[in-house]
Amino acid sequence: MTAAGRAVIARWIVDNMFGACFHPDLDATLSQQLRAVQRNIRAFAPPAQTMEEEEFLTAKVVNWRLSTLEGLQDVLRSPDCAVHRARLTERWQDELIRHLAAHLQDPPPADLEGGVHMIVELVVSIAIHLPLESREVVIEYYPPGHVIWPDQMKVETGIPGLGVSVYEAAAAAEAGEEGAGGGSAEPAAQQEEEGGASTMAGKKRSMLHAITGTGKSSSSSSGGGLKVGKGGSSNSLGSGSQSDSSYGAKEEGGGRVRMAIGVGVRVRQRGILVKAPVFGM
């Protein structure tokens, strides 16, 4: 369950810290709005068709960010910066503690607050210097189901393999629905009710096995750690960070991501700084 905890923390850091803060020394609302502007410059740009267009878009984002920082020098040098940073650190710490506590089956450990405080302090120190980079540094979390890219990910081992993959479970569920819709001597209403109930139960069992890795090849499951439920991998599938077109077109690799237990860091159009540790399906 240590791997699951690392995955939850890594995803939360990318979505709620790096993805929602332009600079920790600014007012929280202004910082979030500027970060949204920076993200939308790329999100609403026409898809790049050539490498030159991708490089032009990257330069556009970097120039906007650096120009914005130059225009905010009076704010970034004011005495309020320390206050804004302290408030943001405290808010992030409280939110991350609540997020982790909501997924813990047992009462939170006594050292949870101290561990979270160190994580938040480290993220804040990185977020202060990140906007000053003359290159576009991208911090990403790869959600479950993402294609494994060997040049950007480090495949880890050490957890039981999936007895039923997500894709096999989906195919089995579709086959079950088609079988339930076939002819039968029972009345139509009763057949529909029983078929729907069995299909739903099959879906739940298959998806639970796919998420927790307790399929046919796994004989036991952990009793402690994180609960499978809200905030789990089903949400991760719908809100992954977007890669640029040159990376998004990749489909090579060995399988798909089961769970990422850390973040990947790269310089857009330049190279990989840190490979994301992932477990494959």
C-alpha positions in Angstrom: 0.0 0.0 0.0 3.1 2.3 0.1 2.9 2.4 -3.7 -0.7 3.4 -3.6 0.1 6.2 -1.1 2.8 7.5 -3.2 0.5 7.5 -6.2 -2.2 9.5 -4.4 0.4 12.1 -3.1 2.0 12.5 -6.5 -1.3 13.0 -8.3 -2.5 15.5 -5.8 0.8 17.5 -6.0 0.6 17.8 -9.7 -3.1 18.7 -9.9 -3.4 21.0 -6.9 0.0 22.5 -6.4 2.1 22.7 -9.6 -1.0 22.8 -11.8 -2.8 25.6 -9.8 0.0 28.0 -8.8 1.9 30.4 -10.9 4.2 31.7 -8.1 3.8 31.1 -4.4 4.7 34.7 -3.5 1.6 36.1 -5.2 -1.9 36.4 -3.9 -3.5 32.9 -4.2 -6.3 34.0 -6.5 -4.0 36.0 -8.8 -1.5 33.1 -8.9 -4.2 30.6 -9.8 -5.6 32.9 -12.6 -2.2 33.4 -14.1 -1.5 29.7 -14.0 -4.8 29.1 -15.9 -3.8 31.7 -18.5 -0.4 30.0 -19.0 -2.2 26.6 -19.4 -4.8 28.0 -21.8 -2.2 29.5 -24.2 -1.2 26.0 -25.1 -4.6 24.3 -24.6 -6.4 26.6 -27.1 -3.6 26.9 -29.6 -4.1 25.2 -33.0 -2.5 21.7 -33.0 1.1 21.9 -34.1 1.7 20.2 -37.5 5.5 20.6 -37.6 8.3 20.7 -35.1 8.8 24.4 -36.0 5.2 25.2 -35.0 5.7 23.3 -31.7 8.9 25.2 -30.9 7.1 28.5 -31.7 4.3 27.6 -29.3 6.8 26.7 -26.6 8.7 30.0 -27.1 5.4 31.8 -26.9 4.5 30.3 -23.6 8.0 30.9 -22.1 8.1 34.5 -23.3 4.7 35.2 -21.8 5.7 33.7 -18.5 9.0 35.7 -18.3 7.3 38.9 -19.4 4.6 38.5 -16.8 7.2 38.0 -14.0 9.0 41.1 -15.1 5.8 43.1 -14.9 5.1 41.7 -11.4 8.5 42.7 -9.9 7.0 45.3 -7.6 4.6 42.7 -6.2 7.2 40.0 -5.9 9.5 42.4 -3.9 6.8 43.6 -1.5 6.7 42.6 2.2 3.4 40.7 1.4 5.3 38.0 -0.4 6.2 36.2 2.8 2.6 36.4 4.0 1.3 35.0 0.8 3.8 32.1 0.9 3.0 31.2 4.5 -0.7 31.2 3.8 -0.3 29.1 0.8 1.9 26.6 2.6 -0.5 26.3 5.4 -3.5 25.8 3.1 -1.8 23.2 1.0 -0.7 21.4 4.1 -4.2 21.3 5.6 -5.8 20.2 2.3 -3.3 17.4 1.7 -3.7 16.1 5.2 -7.5 16.0 4.8 -7.1 14.4 1.4 -4.9 11.6 2.7 -7.0 11.1 5.9 -10.1 10.6 3.7 -8.4 7.6 2.0 -7.0 6.0 5.2 -9.0 3.1 6.7 -7.4 3.5 10.1 -7.0 6.8 12.1 -4.2 8.9 10.5 -0.7 8.1 11.9 0.7 10.6 14.4 3.6 11.7 12.1 1.3 12.4 9.1 1.3 16.2 9.7 5.1 16.3 10.0 5.6 14.3 6.8 3.1 16.4 4.9 4.8 19.6 6.1 8.1 18.5 4.6 6.5 17.6 1.3 4.7 20.9 1.0 7.8 22.9 2.0 9.8 21.1 -0.8 7.0 21.7 -3.4 6.9 25.4 -2.5 10.6 25.8 -2.8 10.5 24.3 -6.3 7.4 26.3 -7.3 9.3 29.5 -6.5 12.1 28.9 -8.9 10.1 27.0 -11.6 8.6 30.2 -13.3 12.1 31.7 -13.6 13.3 29.0 -15.9 14.1 30.1 -19.5 12.9 26.7 -20.7 9.4 25.1 -20.3 9.8 22.5 -17.6 6.8 20.1 -17.5 5.9 18.1 -14.4 3.5 15.3 -15.2 1.6 12.5 -13.6 0.7 9.7 -15.9 -2.8 8.3 -15.1 -3.8 4.6 -15.2 -4.3 3.4 -18.8 -1.6 5.7 -20.2 0.7 4.1 -22.8 4.1 3.3 -21.3 6.8 5.3 -22.9 10.2 3.8 -22.1 12.1 7.0 -22.7 9.9 8.9 -20.2 9.0 6.2 -17.7 10.8 3.7 -15.5 8.9 0.5 -15.1 9.0 -0.8 -11.5 8.4 -4.3 -10.2 7.4 -5.8 -6.9 3.6 -5.8 -6.7 1.4 -8.7 -7.8 0.3 -8.6 -11.4 -3.3 -8.0 -12.5 -5.3 -11.1 -12.9 -7.8 -9.2 -15.1 -6.7 -6.1 -16.9 -9.0 -3.1 -17.3 -9.4 -3.8 -21.0 -10.1 -7.5 -20.5 -12.7 -6.6 -17.9 -14.4 -4.1 -20.3 -14.5 -6.7 -23.1 -15.9 -9.3 -20.7 -18.6 -6.8 -19.5 -19.6 -6.1 -23.1 -19.8 -9.8 -23.9 -21.9 -10.3 -20.8 -24.3 -7.6 -21.9 -24.7 -9.1 -25.4 -25.3 -12.6 -23.8 -27.9 -11.1 -21.4 -29.7 -9.6 -24.3 -30.2 -13.0 -26.1 -33.4 -15.0 -26.3 -34.8 -16.7 -23.2 -38.0 -18.5 -22.2 -38.4 -16.2 -19.2 -40.7 -13.2 -19.3 -39.1 -10.1 -20.8 -39.3 -8.0 -17.6 -37.8 -10.7 -15.4 -35.1 -11.5 -17.9 -34.1 -7.8 -18.2 -34.0 -7.4 -14.4 -31.9 -10.6 -13.8 -29.6 -9.9 -16.8 -29.0 -6.3 -15.7 -28.2 -7.4 -12.1 -25.8 -10.1 -13.1 -24.1 -7.8 -15.6 -23.7 -5.1 -13.0 -22.3 -7.5 -10.5 -19.9 -8.8 -13.1 -18.7 -5.3 -13.9 -18.2 -4.5 -10.2 -16.2 -7.7 -9.6 -14.1 -7.3 -12.7 -13.3 -3.6 -12.1 -12.5 -4.3 -8.5 -10.1 -7.0 -9.5 -8.5 -4.8 -12.1 -8.0 -1.9 -9.7 -6.8 -3.8 -6.7 -4.9 -6.6 -8.5 -6.9 -9.3 -6.7 -7.8 -11.4 -9.8 -7.4 -15.1 -10.4 -3.6 -15.0 -9.9 -3.8 -13.1 -6.5 -5.0 -15.1 -3.5 -5.0 -12.3 -0.9 -5.4 -8.6 -0.5 -4.0 -6.0 2.0 -6.2 -5.0 4.8 -4.7 -1.6 5.6 -3.7 1.4 3.7 -5.9 3.3 1.2 -9.5 2.7 0.4 -10.5 2.0 -3.2 -13.2 4.6 -3.9 -13.5 8.2 -4.6 -10.3 9.8 -5.7 -9.1 6.5 -7.1 -7.8 5.5 -10.5 -11.2 6.0 -12.2 -10.9 9.7 -11.6 -7.3 9.6 -12.7 -8.3 8.3 -16.1 -10.4 11.3 -16.8 -8.0 14.1 -15.8 -4.5 13.4 -16.9 -2.0 16.1 -17.8 -1.7 16.8 -21.5 1.5 16.2 -23.4 2.6 18.2 -26.3 1.9 17.0 -29.8 5.3 15.6 -30.4 5.0 13.3 -27.4 1.3 12.7 -27.6 1.7 11.0 -31.0 3.8 8.3 -29.5 2.2 4.9 -29.2 5.3 2.7 -28.9 6.0 1.0 -25.5 5.4 -2.1 -23.6 1.8 -2.0 -22.4 0.0 0.5 -20.3 0.4 2.2 -16.9 -1.3 0.5 -14.0 -0.2 3.0 -11.4 2.4 5.8 -11.4 4.1 6.2 -8.0 5.9 9.5 -8.8 6.0 12.3 -11.3 8.0 12.7 -14.5 9.9 15.9 -15.2 11.0 17.0 -18.7 12.1 20.0 -20.6 9.7 20.4 -23.5 11.4 19.8 -26.8 14.7 19.2 -25.1 14.9 16.1 -22.9 14.0 14.1 -19.9 15.1 15.2 -16.4 13.4 12.6 -14.3 11.7 9.4 -15.5 8.3 8.7 -13.9 8.3 5.5 -11.9 5.3 3.4 -13.0 3.9 -0.1 -12.6 2.6 -1.8 -15.8 -0.6 -3.8 -16.2 
